[in-house]
Amino acid sequence: MWVGEIGNSSWEFLYSVVNKETSKEVAKARSVQVWYDLKKMKSKSMPEKIRKILETDRLKEKD
């Protein structure tokens, strides 16, 4: 699993499933997480601290 695109209030997690015996990728998946205000019932900008964590993780995967 790794971080994909990062937006203002959402970000992607990307997944890859690999067959251990053949080392071939057998499935890919993508999920979108949204920073959400439960009281207002709408998305909101994610805190800068969270954005920095996601960006750092995203950069690690590109290396």
Backbone as CSV, one residue per row, in Angstrom:
resi,resn,N_x,N_y,N_z,CA_x,CA_y,CA_z,C_x,C_y,C_z
1,MET,0.844,-1.168,0.000,0.000,0.000,0.000,0.892,1.234,0.000
2,TRP,0.477,2.229,-0.775,1.206,3.478,-0.787,0.238,4.628,-1.051
3,VAL,0.720,5.838,-0.799,-0.098,7.035,-0.976,-0.048,7.467,-2.433
4,GLY,-1.218,7.740,-2.999,-1.313,8.244,-4.369,-1.479,9.755,-4.352
5,GLU,-2.474,10.229,-5.070,-2.727,11.666,-5.152,-3.216,12.216,-3.815
6,ILE,-2.803,13.448,-3.529,-3.221,14.137,-2.308,-3.931,15.418,-2.720
7,GLY,-5.171,15.565,-2.277,-5.942,16.766,-2.577,-6.058,17.655,-1.354
8,ASN,-6.998,18.567,-1.396,-7.219,19.490,-0.291,-7.854,18.791,0.911
9,SER,-8.813,17.923,0.632,-9.518,17.237,1.716,-9.524,15.719,1.541
10,SER,-8.814,15.224,0.543,-8.818,13.777,0.306,-7.451,13.299,-0.175
11,TRP,-7.269,11.985,-0.088,-6.046,11.365,-0.580,-6.349,9.929,-0.968
12,GLU,-5.490,9.393,-1.821,-5.648,8.022,-2.298,-4.683,7.086,-1.582
13,PHE,-5.132,5.874,-1.382,-4.244,4.770,-1.065,-4.298,3.845,-2.269
14,LEU,-3.145,3.414,-2.728,-3.040,2.498,-3.859,-2.517,1.162,-3.346
15,TYR,-3.019,0.082,-3.924,-2.684,-1.261,-3.456,-2.289,-2.139,-4.632
16,SER,-1.438,-3.097,-4.345,-1.048,-4.078,-5.343,-0.966,-5.438,-4.651
17,VAL,-1.571,-6.445,-5.270,-1.522,-7.807,-4.737,-0.643,-8.629,-5.670
18,VAL,0.372,-9.266,-5.086,1.343,-10.022,-5.876,1.304,-11.492,-5.463
19,ASN,1.270,-12.360,-6.452,1.324,-13.795,-6.216,2.735,-14.150,-5.751
20,LYS,2.855,-14.733,-4.557,4.178,-15.063,-4.007,4.928,-16.084,-4.854
21,GLU,4.204,-17.005,-5.442,4.855,-18.068,-6.211,5.400,-17.580,-7.549
22,THR,4.660,-16.689,-8.202,5.072,-16.239,-9.537,5.648,-14.828,-9.545
23,SER,5.488,-14.114,-8.445,5.905,-12.707,-8.333,5.173,-11.793,-9.312
24,LYS,4.047,-12.264,-9.829,3.264,-11.449,-10.759,2.162,-10.710,-10.015
25,GLU,1.940,-9.483,-10.445,0.848,-8.703,-9.882,-0.474,-9.289,-10.377
26,VAL,-1.370,-9.589,-9.443,-2.640,-10.203,-9.816,-3.830,-9.270,-9.595
27,ALA,-3.623,-8.183,-8.868,-4.715,-7.231,-8.649,-4.153,-5.874,-8.250
28,LYS,-4.902,-4.845,-8.628,-4.602,-3.474,-8.212,-5.875,-2.889,-7.636
29,ALA,-5.720,-1.978,-6.678,-6.898,-1.324,-6.104,-6.545,0.104,-5.712
30,ARG,-7.581,0.899,-5.560,-7.429,2.304,-5.176,-8.587,2.639,-4.254
31,SER,-8.280,3.315,-3.151,-9.344,3.812,-2.278,-9.085,5.292,-2.008
32,VAL,-10.158,6.015,-1.795,-10.049,7.448,-1.532,-10.566,7.716,-0.126
33,GLN,-9.736,8.376,0.662,-10.094,8.762,2.021,-10.421,10.256,2.009
34,VAL,-11.402,10.650,2.799,-11.815,12.053,2.847,-11.790,12.539,4.286
35,TRP,-11.156,13.693,4.504,-11.182,14.336,5.819,-12.568,14.941,5.960
36,TYR,-13.297,14.554,7.000,-14.724,14.842,7.064,-15.111,15.424,8.415
37,ASP,-15.954,16.436,8.386,-16.491,17.048,9.599,-17.850,16.398,9.879
38,LEU,-17.906,15.559,10.898,-19.142,14.834,11.193,-20.270,15.758,11.654
39,LYS,-19.933,16.822,12.357,-20.975,17.742,12.826,-21.606,18.509,11.669
40,LYS,-20.783,18.966,10.737,-21.289,19.735,9.592,-21.701,18.844,8.424
41,MET,-21.356,17.562,8.525,-21.698,16.583,7.491,-21.146,16.966,6.115
42,LYS,-19.868,17.398,6.101,-19.228,17.706,4.824,-17.713,17.592,4.967
43,SER,-17.056,17.468,3.830,-15.600,17.365,3.853,-14.999,18.706,4.251
44,LYS,-13.771,18.639,4.750,-13.060,19.866,5.086,-11.579,19.657,4.815
45,SER,-10.841,20.739,4.756,-9.402,20.650,4.495,-8.719,19.843,5.588
46,MET,-7.819,18.977,5.164,-7.095,18.189,6.161,-6.056,19.072,6.852
47,PRO,-5.734,18.766,8.096,-4.709,19.535,8.807,-3.351,19.420,8.103
48,GLU,-2.578,20.461,8.176,-1.264,20.493,7.529,-0.363,19.367,8.039
49,LYS,-0.482,19.032,9.309,0.327,17.955,9.887,0.053,16.626,9.168
50,ILE,-1.199,16.347,8.890,-1.572,15.113,8.188,-1.065,15.151,6.753
51,ARG,-1.225,16.291,6.090,-0.747,16.443,4.712,0.758,16.171,4.629
52,LYS,1.520,16.691,5.569,2.973,16.487,5.561,3.327,15.013,5.741
53,ILE,2.599,14.329,6.610,2.836,12.893,6.809,2.571,12.134,5.508
54,LEU,1.448,12.436,4.866,1.101,11.768,3.608,2.128,12.075,2.520
55,GLU,2.537,13.327,2.417,3.524,13.705,1.402,4.856,13.013,1.643
56,THR,5.267,12.908,2.898,6.517,12.220,3.230,6.434,10.749,2.836
57,ASP,5.317,10.101,3.162,5.138,8.692,2.793,5.106,8.523,1.279
58,ARG,4.484,9.453,0.595,4.399,9.378,-0.871,5.788,9.476,-1.492
59,LEU,6.618,10.363,-0.971,7.975,10.517,-1.496,8.822,9.278,-1.237
60,LYS,8.630,8.628,-0.095,9.384,7.407,0.226,9.125,6.324,-0.809
61,GLU,7.888,6.194,-1.243,7.520,5.151,-2.201,8.097,5.408,-3.585
62,LYS,8.373,6.660,-3.919,8.908,6.976,-5.246,10.388,6.648,-5.357
63,ASP,11.061,6.519,-4.222,12.508,6.211,-4.243,12.771,4.769,-4.600
